[in-house]
Amino acid sequence: MDRIGSLVSGLHSNEEGHALPAVGALIAGIGIVLLGFGAANANDALCIAGGFIGGLGVIAAALLNHRGVDYELYDRIGKLENK
């Protein structure tokens, strides 16, 4: 169990920033699965909800990537240029 805990804490403190955008990708994946279930069962409401959740997840992944990776990178570059 300690190995899993150290792996998760290493992902969150890693400089690469892959843990935060994965949340948005997970939301998008759930939406796409719901969209597939709705299409297979001819359920219009489930198709619409799955498409909406999938699109929201894609937007969330892009925003979290910008916030988690790009913003910190540009902030560090700005601090280095001001020195």
N, C-alpha and C positions, 0 to 999 in steps of 0.2 A: 504494500500500500504506500510505503514511503517513496518508492520509485515513481509511482504515478503522480504523487503530490509534487515531487521535485521536477518531473517533466512538465506539469501544468504551470508551475511557478516559473520555470525556465522559458516557456512559451510566452508568458505574459511580460517578462522582463527582457526578452530578447530584442535586439535592435532591429530585426527585420520587419516586425509589425504585422505578422500574419494572423495573430490570434483575434484581433478586433474585427477586421473585415470578414472573418469566417462567420461571425454572427449574422451578418447580412446575407451571406451566401446560404446559410442554413435556413433563414426565412424564405429566401427565393426557392430553395429546393423543396420546402414544404408546400409552397404555393404551386409549384409545377406538378408535384404529385397529386395535389387536390384537383388541379386542372385536368390531369389525365384520368382520374377517377370520375370526374364529372362528365368528361367526353365519352368515356366508355359506358356510362350508365344513362346517357342522354339527360343529364340533370343540368339545366341551364344555370340555376343559382349557384351550384358548386363550380361550374366552369367560370362564371363571372368572379366568384370569390377567389378561386385559385389563380386566375389571371391577375387580379388586383393584388393579391398577396405576393405573387411571384414578381410582379413589377416593383412593388414596394421593397421587396428584398434586394433587387438589383440596385435600386436607388440607394438603399441603406448601405449596401456593400461599398458602393462608390464613395458615399459620404464618409463612412467610417475609415476607408482607406485614406482619404484625403486628410481626415482629422488625425488618424493614428500614425501615419507615415509622413505624408507630405508636409503637414503643418509643422511638425517637430523638426524635420529636416531643414525647412526654410528658416525656422526660428534660430536653429544653430548656425546656419550660414550667415544670417543677419547679425548675430552676436559676434561671429568671427570677423566680419567686415567692419564692424564698429570699433574693434580693438586697435 
